[in-house]
Amino acid sequence: MASLARYLDSLRLGDGQPDMKARKQELSNLIQTLSGSEVRYLQARINAIDFRMDICACLPIEILLQIFSFLDLEDAMRARSISRQWQKIFSSPDFYIGITKQQFFSTWDRRYKSADPGSQMNFKANLCKWLPNAASKRIKRLRGQYSEISAYPYPSFTNIGMNGDFESAQLCNGRIAHKVDSETILVKDLRSHWTKLFMDENRVSLSPRWALSDAFLVASKSHPFQLLAWSLDIHHESPNIIRLPNSVAYLYAYKDKVGIVTSTNEVMIWNIGGEILSLDLSVVPSPVKHIMVHLHPDNQKHIYVTSIIDLESPEEDDGHDKPVTEIYVQEFEGGKPETLHHFEMAARWDSTYHIPPFASMEDGSFGIILQDSFDYPRGPMGAIRSRNTPFSDPCKHIKPDEGKPLFSKILIVVKFDIHARCFTTSSYHLPTPRVLPMPPRIVNGSIDEERSATLQFHEALFWRGQAIIPTQNNDWHGTTEAMLAAGLEDCSSISPQRHNTPWYGQDESQNQKLWHVPEDPVLAECGVSFCWLDREDKTPAGQPLSEDRRVVRGDDDFVVLFGRFGYVVWCFDESVKLPRDSSTVPPFTNCLFPSPNSEVTIYSLAIPHPSIRAN
């Protein structure tokens, strides 16, 4: 056999390369001389050879991570199930560290990059358990697959539904807060169900500007201009108070620090219980329409100040003005200015509301919400202008000459990523009432058709590339449920080939129920990724559309839909159990759309409200 091998190796061309033609001829002659047992033996040896080459097994982890940066989290985690070899490669600690950096950057930055070597080793060793669980939770959140749902009424002594204060409701780290009346703010912990009222000791009215952090509730008041900060610790009652030179236009609170913007565009940082730091914004051109303050979640000395300016632009060729919004983000470290980021976009913010068009987003980032309308003479999107920022058209799959689409507006989210330190954009199609009916806006006793077409920017939740919008549709063919909210994908994620849309609701025993509604072109064009429903037997007869606005607030663990008479909570933290007792928690529609004679339960409160009389 050794001589045969040497003979085959000797068959070479003049340049020294193997003579493949001669080798094949000699092998063919050899097979003709073999016995049956020798052929079977040779066949078994050849069949044992695996000619498949797994390229992933040949590539270093660094290149694999570059490839996986183009995949979403669900595809990245599913890759482990392709083969045992992939399971081994894509479950290694080094690969998990890379995926954590890509998909859970804030966790990687806080628990690995900034940690000492010993803590890094411990975190790396525990990744095999932590990452699959964290990925599963996030994937379920993006799918709308909640673990718990419950509904809560507002306390009966409140008039929140009459004055619309629920539209300013907030959520932070598992706690929600909303104004009870002009003097009082209620805070509720969704995990422990702890509830407490906060008010000024003199029962004076609080200003519309207030903020909730994971440690404090901060509210402003006038006459005199003051800022009050109550600790959420149940053992602290008296607030910290400071005086301000003017009224408050915007507040932002994170832990024990507060960002303040006054009506004269003065910007300050208050370390609760300590000093006040003023920031210099002289490099930003005037006039400034809105200013927002934001703090880095892991370094509270690092401050971001965002300014919005409307530019006067020349007319287009068709004679129409081009609205341009200019955005500046200025970074401060310890009160000293550092980097200035600039961005321009041919879109406008909704000036019909006095609410600043800002939104806090995932992982400490923040966004500016702009809008464009399909009735705008220049088509679905204005011309885009970007300076020193790579940018692509937010909406490419709908063209002006294809006819009027099934949505009347596009909301454009200009996000500033504090980790990458750059601007990114995403856009969302807001369905018309014909597609996903939404509560009309009532102005002076009549329906405002102009503003009833779609919801406003502050009513939706923008989180991890997804928008959750409040809706109500009691006449949707294909299901017997009433729709409360829907998740929308951004334009760049809308696929031309849609699968069945998951619709989540409850059965008669209040257990989660899932429907897969067949592919619908209407839902597909609007980018609807899931719908949350209410049971048919809880839908008020004769009310196909409510006349009330609603707002959605949320994060990775909770999404809350606030309505006029109560709110619905969807929970994605499997360790949290929301109450389902019908004696304490009324049905959904009894909260959101109660009959005139319906009653709600009063929660026990830590501070008695002045309107509650003792027996």
ChimeraX attribute file (.defattr): number of C-alpha atoms within 10 A of each C-alpha:
attribute: neighborCount
match mode: 1-to-1
recipient: residues
	/A:1	6
	/A:2	6
	/A:3	8
	/A:4	10
	/A:5	9
	/A:6	10
	/A:7	12
	/A:8	17
	/A:9	12
	/A:10	13
	/A:11	16
	/A:12	15
	/A:13	11
	/A:14	7
	/A:15	6
	/A:16	9
	/A:17	9
	/A:18	15
	/A:19	15
	/A:20	13
	/A:21	10
	/A:22	14
	/A:23	17
	/A:24	12
	/A:25	10
	/A:26	14
	/A:27	11
	/A:28	11
	/A:29	11
	/A:30	11
	/A:31	12
	/A:32	9
	/A:33	10
	/A:34	12
	/A:35	10
	/A:36	9
	/A:37	9
	/A:38	12
	/A:39	14
	/A:40	12
	/A:41	11
	/A:42	13
	/A:43	11
	/A:44	11
	/A:45	10
	/A:46	11
	/A:47	9
	/A:48	8
	/A:49	8
	/A:50	7
	/A:51	8
	/A:52	6
	/A:53	8
	/A:54	10
	/A:55	7
	/A:56	14
	/A:57	13
	/A:58	9
	/A:59	10
	/A:60	10
	/A:61	17
	/A:62	12
	/A:63	11
	/A:64	17
	/A:65	19
	/A:66	12
	/A:67	11
	/A:68	18
	/A:69	15
	/A:70	10
	/A:71	12
	/A:72	12
	/A:73	19
	/A:74	13
	/A:75	11
	/A:76	18
	/A:77	19
	/A:78	11
	/A:79	15
	/A:80	16
	/A:81	12
	/A:82	9
	/A:83	10
	/A:84	10
	/A:85	14
	/A:86	16
	/A:87	15
	/A:88	12
	/A:89	20
	/A:90	23
	/A:91	19
	/A:92	16
	/A:93	17
	/A:94	15
	/A:95	16
	/A:96	20
	/A:97	20
	/A:98	20
	/A:99	21
	/A:100	21
	/A:101	16
	/A:102	17
	/A:103	16
	/A:104	17
	/A:105	17
	/A:106	19
	/A:107	13
	/A:108	20
	/A:109	15
	/A:110	12
	/A:111	16
	/A:112	22
	/A:113	15
	/A:114	12
	/A:115	14
	/A:116	10
	/A:117	11
	/A:118	10
	/A:119	14
	/A:120	16
	/A:121	13
	/A:122	12
	/A:123	18
	/A:124	18
	/A:125	13
	/A:126	12
	/A:127	19
	/A:128	15
	/A:129	9
	/A:130	13
	/A:131	18
	/A:132	14
	/A:133	12
	/A:134	13
	/A:135	18
	/A:136	13
	/A:137	20
	/A:138	20
	/A:139	15
	/A:140	14
	/A:141	22
	/A:142	20
	/A:143	15
	/A:144	23
	/A:145	22
	/A:146	22
	/A:147	19
	/A:148	21
	/A:149	23
	/A:150	20
	/A:151	25
	/A:152	22
	/A:153	26
	/A:154	24
	/A:155	19
	/A:156	13
	/A:157	14
	/A:158	16
	/A:159	18
	/A:160	22
	/A:161	19
	/A:162	11
	/A:163	13
	/A:164	16
	/A:165	17
	/A:166	26
	/A:167	21
	/A:168	19
	/A:169	22
	/A:170	22
	/A:171	24
	/A:172	18
	/A:173	17
	/A:174	20
	/A:175	20
	/A:176	20
	/A:177	23
	/A:178	24
	/A:179	26
	/A:180	22
	/A:181	19
	/A:182	17
	/A:183	16
	/A:184	18
	/A:185	20
	/A:186	20
	/A:187	23
	/A:188	18
	/A:189	16
	/A:190	20
	/A:191	15
	/A:192	12
	/A:193	14
	/A:194	15
	/A:195	19
	/A:196	19
	/A:197	18
	/A:198	25
	/A:199	20
	/A:200	17
	/A:201	8
	/A:202	7
	/A:203	11
	/A:204	14
	/A:205	16
	/A:206	22
	/A:207	18
	/A:208	16
	/A:209	18
	/A:210	27
	/A:211	25
	/A:212	28
	/A:213	21
	/A:214	16
	/A:215	18
	/A:216	22
	/A:217	24
	/A:218	26
	/A:219	24
	/A:220	26
	/A:221	22
	/A:222	16
	/A:223	8
	/A:224	12
	/A:225	15
	/A:226	19
	/A:227	25
	/A:228	21
	/A:229	26
	/A:230	21
	/A:231	19
	/A:232	17
	/A:233	9
	/A:234	10
	/A:235	7
	/A:236	9
	/A:237	12
	/A:238	13
	/A:239	20
	/A:240	14
	/A:241	16
	/A:242	17
	/A:243	13
	/A:244	17
	/A:245	12
	/A:246	16
	/A:247	21
	/A:248	25
	/A:249	23
	/A:250	23
	/A:251	22
	/A:252	21
	/A:253	25
	/A:254	20
	/A:255	16
	/A:256	19
	/A:257	23
	/A:258	26
	/A:259	24
	/A:260	28
	/A:261	23
	/A:262	17
	/A:263	15
	/A:264	11
	/A:265	19
	/A:266	17
	/A:267	20
	/A:268	19
	/A:269	24
	/A:270	18
	/A:271	15
	/A:272	22
	/A:273	13
	/A:274	11
	/A:275	10
	/A:276	16
	/A:277	14
	/A:278	14
	/A:279	17
	/A:280	14
	/A:281	14
	/A:282	7
	/A:283	10
	/A:284	18
	/A:285	11
	/A:286	11
	/A:287	11
	/A:288	15
	/A:289	12
	/A:290	21
	/A:291	26
	/A:292	25
	/A:293	24
	/A:294	25
	/A:295	25
	/A:296	16
	/A:297	17
	/A:298	12
	/A:299	9
	/A:300	16
	/A:301	16
	/A:302	18
	/A:303	24
	/A:304	23
	/A:305	20
	/A:306	23
	/A:307	24
	/A:308	26
	/A:309	19
	/A:310	19
	/A:311	15
	/A:312	11
	/A:313	12
	/A:314	11
	/A:315	11
	/A:316	11
	/A:317	7
	/A:318	8
	/A:319	10
	/A:320	12
	/A:321	14
	/A:322	18
	/A:323	20
	/A:324	21
	/A:325	20
	/A:326	20
	/A:327	22
	/A:328	21
	/A:329	24
	/A:330	21
	/A:331	22
	/A:332	19
	/A:333	14
	/A:334	13
	/A:335	16
	/A:336	13
	/A:337	17
	/A:338	12
	/A:339	11
	/A:340	15
	/A:341	17
	/A:342	18
	/A:343	18
	/A:344	20
	/A:345	21
	/A:346	20
	/A:347	24
	/A:348	20
	/A:349	21
	/A:350	17
	/A:351	10
	/A:352	8
	/A:353	11
	/A:354	9
	/A:355	15
	/A:356	20
	/A:357	20
	/A:358	22
	/A:359	21
	/A:360	17
	/A:361	19
	/A:362	16
	/A:363	19
	/A:364	16
	/A:365	19
	/A:366	24
	/A:367	22
	/A:368	22
	/A:369	25
	/A:370	21
	/A:371	19
	/A:372	23
	/A:373	20
	/A:374	16
	/A:375	11
	/A:376	13
	/A:377	13
	/A:378	17
	/A:379	14
	/A:380	22
	/A:381	22
	/A:382	19
	/A:383	15
	/A:384	14
	/A:385	14
	/A:386	14
	/A:387	11
	/A:388	10
	/A:389	14
	/A:390	9
	/A:391	14
	/A:392	12
	/A:393	13
	/A:394	20
	/A:395	18
	/A:396	11
	/A:397	11
	/A:398	13
	/A:399	13
	/A:400	12
	/A:401	8
	/A:402	7
	/A:403	8
	/A:404	13
	/A:405	18
	/A:406	18
	/A:407	22
	/A:408	19
	/A:409	23
	/A:410	24
	/A:411	23
	/A:412	26
	/A:413	26
	/A:414	21
	/A:415	20
	/A:416	21
	/A:417	17
	/A:418	18
	/A:419	13
	/A:420	8
	/A:421	13
	/A:422	16
	/A:423	19
	/A:424	16
	/A:425	18
	/A:426	22
	/A:427	24
	/A:428	26
	/A:429	26
	/A:430	24
	/A:431	28
	/A:432	19
	/A:433	20
	/A:434	12
	/A:435	15
	/A:436	26
	/A:437	23
	/A:438	28
	/A:439	23
	/A:440	22
	/A:441	21
	/A:442	15
	/A:443	10
	/A:444	7
	/A:445	7
	/A:446	9
	/A:447	14
	/A:448	13
	/A:449	12
	/A:450	9
	/A:451	14
	/A:452	18
	/A:453	21
	/A:454	24
	/A:455	24
	/A:456	19
	/A:457	25
	/A:458	21
	/A:459	19
	/A:460	21
	/A:461	24
	/A:462	28
	/A:463	19
	/A:464	15
	/A:465	19
	/A:466	21
	/A:467	24
	/A:468	26
	/A:469	27
	/A:470	25
	/A:471	26
	/A:472	21
	/A:473	23
	/A:474	22
	/A:475	14
	/A:476	14
	/A:477	9
	/A:478	10
	/A:479	15
	/A:480	14
	/A:481	23
	/A:482	24
	/A:483	26
	/A:484	24
	/A:485	23
	/A:486	21
	/A:487	22
	/A:488	27
	/A:489	24
	/A:490	24
	/A:491	23
	/A:492	16
	/A:493	12
	/A:494	18
	/A:495	13
	/A:496	11
	/A:497	8
	/A:498	17
	/A:499	14
	/A:500	14
	/A:501	19
	/A:502	19
	/A:503	21
	/A:504	20
	/A:505	21
	/A:506	17
	/A:507	12
	/A:508	9
	/A:509	6
	/A:510	13
	/A:511	12
	/A:512	15
	/A:513	12
	/A:514	15
	/A:515	14
	/A:516	14
	/A:517	16
	/A:518	12
	/A:519	13
	/A:520	13
	/A:521	12
	/A:522	16
	/A:523	18
	/A:524	20
	/A:525	20
	/A:526	23
	/A:527	27
	/A:528	25
	/A:529	24
	/A:530	24
	/A:531	25
	/A:532	23
	/A:533	24
	/A:534	22
	/A:535	18
	/A:536	17
	/A:537	12
	/A:538	14
	/A:539	19
	/A:540	16
	/A:541	9
	/A:542	7
	/A:543	11
	/A:544	15
	/A:545	17
	/A:546	18
	/A:547	15
	/A:548	17
	/A:549	23
	/A:550	26
	/A:551	26
	/A:552	26
	/A:553	25
	/A:554	24
	/A:555	22
	/A:556	18
	/A:557	17
	/A:558	23
	/A:559	23
	/A:560	23
	/A:561	26
	/A:562	28
	/A:563	24
	/A:564	25
	/A:565	24
	/A:566	24
	/A:567	22
	/A:568	22
	/A:569	22
	/A:570	22
	/A:571	28
	/A:572	22
	/A:573	17
	/A:574	11
	/A:575	10
	/A:576	14
	/A:577	15
	/A:578	19
	/A:579	15
	/A:580	15
	/A:581	10
	/A:582	9
	/A:583	9
	/A:584	15
	/A:585	18
	/A:586	21
	/A:587	23
	/A:588	23
	/A:589	23
	/A:590	21
	/A:591	24
	/A:592	25
	/A:593	22
	/A:594	20
	/A:595	11
	/A:596	6
	/A:597	5
	/A:598	10
	/A:599	14
	/A:600	20
	/A:601	14
	/A:602	13
	/A:603	15
	/A:604	11
	/A:605	14
	/A:606	12
	/A:607	12
	/A:608	13
	/A:609	14
	/A:610	9
	/A:611	8
	/A:612	8
	/A:613	7
	/A:614	6
	/A:615	3
